Amino acid sequence: MERRIRIALGRPEPQGSRAPEEQPTPDVGSASIKLKTVGLNVRYGGTIALKEINLSIPDNRVTAIIGPSGCGKSTLLRCFNRMNDLIPDARVEGKVLFNDLDLYAPGVDATEIRYLIGMVFQRPNPFPKSVYDNVAFGPRINGYHGNLDELVEESLRQAALWDEVKDRLKKSGLTLSGGQQQRLCIARALAVNPEVILMDEPCSALDPIASLAIEDLIRSLSRSYTIIIVTHNMQQAARVSDETAFLTAGADRAGFLVEHSNTRQIFTNPTDERTEAYITGRFG
């Protein structure tokens, strides 16, 4: 099953893996493009939610998507792993390219896509299962034939959770704190060996200490994964991201991309006055 997914989506066979801390951090300017939207439009029935989004997401980087409520940030995020397919009346036009493959082309299986482009939601949503079974769930249904104990441990270590739960693996994931539950959900996503991790306001339901732990984890994981995070928190976007895309909505309430650049540029010298107004709190 794992091999079939890689072939279907053009993913190369693994040549061995290294722990995240062993991965070198490549130069931002040299990063290849992992995901790209070309003329992306999204409609819910007769309502246009996004229009003409042209955005390139670099590999092994954290890209933050910011913008006011209702501008389509989460809609855009869901386009990257076809979660919008699950919404009645949603229609996607244009292209979303993953490793140069059009994810919306005929014959591409959305379920397979979601193994390679995982998602962490706004509120922690562990399954009502043990910590171990939460992490093992994806590999099991995906036909994993390796050492499951090792995979669970590795995934929990990558999510910076192993030391806190190694003696509680048989306990329900619902007994963990909110921050631990969110890291458990991240470990669950990592266990199926994704290339991209989508995060939709992953810290909005967490206290500041738990939020900082998730932010540290995001920075660590970006050495091995491409991460896209939607956030309303400007300080968080500035802290964790390498690149930032600013969306807003027009008079027709359709979201569009105003500006996309490296995060330092966006937060210190944006090229569009609307971007500056938003990040300085004068937008409206």
HELIX and SHEET records of a PDB file:
HELIX    1   1 GLU A    2  ALA A    8  1                                   7    
HELIX    2   2 PRO A   20  GLU A   22  5                                   3    
HELIX    3   3 VAL A   28  SER A   30  5                                   3    
HELIX    4   4 LYS A   73  CYS A   79  1                                   7    
HELIX    5   5 MET A   83  LEU A   86  5                                   4    
HELIX    6   6 ALA A  110  LEU A  116  1                                   7    
HELIX    7   7 VAL A  131  ILE A  141  1                                  11    
HELIX    8   8 LEU A  148  GLN A  158  1                                  11    
HELIX    9   9 TRP A  162  VAL A  165  1                                   4    
HELIX   10  10 GLY A  173  THR A  175  5                                   3    
HELIX   11  11 GLY A  178  LEU A  190  1                                  13    
HELIX   12  12 PRO A  208  LEU A  221  1                                  14    
HELIX   13  13 MET A  234  VAL A  240  1                                   7    
HELIX   14  14 THR A  263  THR A  268  1                                   6    
HELIX   15  15 GLU A  273  ILE A  279  1                                   7    
SHEET    1   A 4 THR A  47  PRO A  58  0                                        
SHEET    2   A 4 ILE A  33  TYR A  44 -1                                        
SHEET    3   A 4 ALA A  90  PHE A  98 -1                                        
SHEET    4   A 4 LEU A 101  ASP A 102 -1                                        
SHEET    1   B 6 ILE A 117  VAL A 120  0                                        
SHEET    2   B 6 VAL A 196  ASP A 200  1                                        
SHEET    3   B 6 THR A 226  VAL A 230  1                                        
SHEET    4   B 6 VAL A  62  ILE A  66  1                                        
SHEET    5   B 6 GLU A 243  ALA A 249  1                                        
SHEET    6   B 6 GLY A 255  ASN A 262 -1                                        
END                                                                             
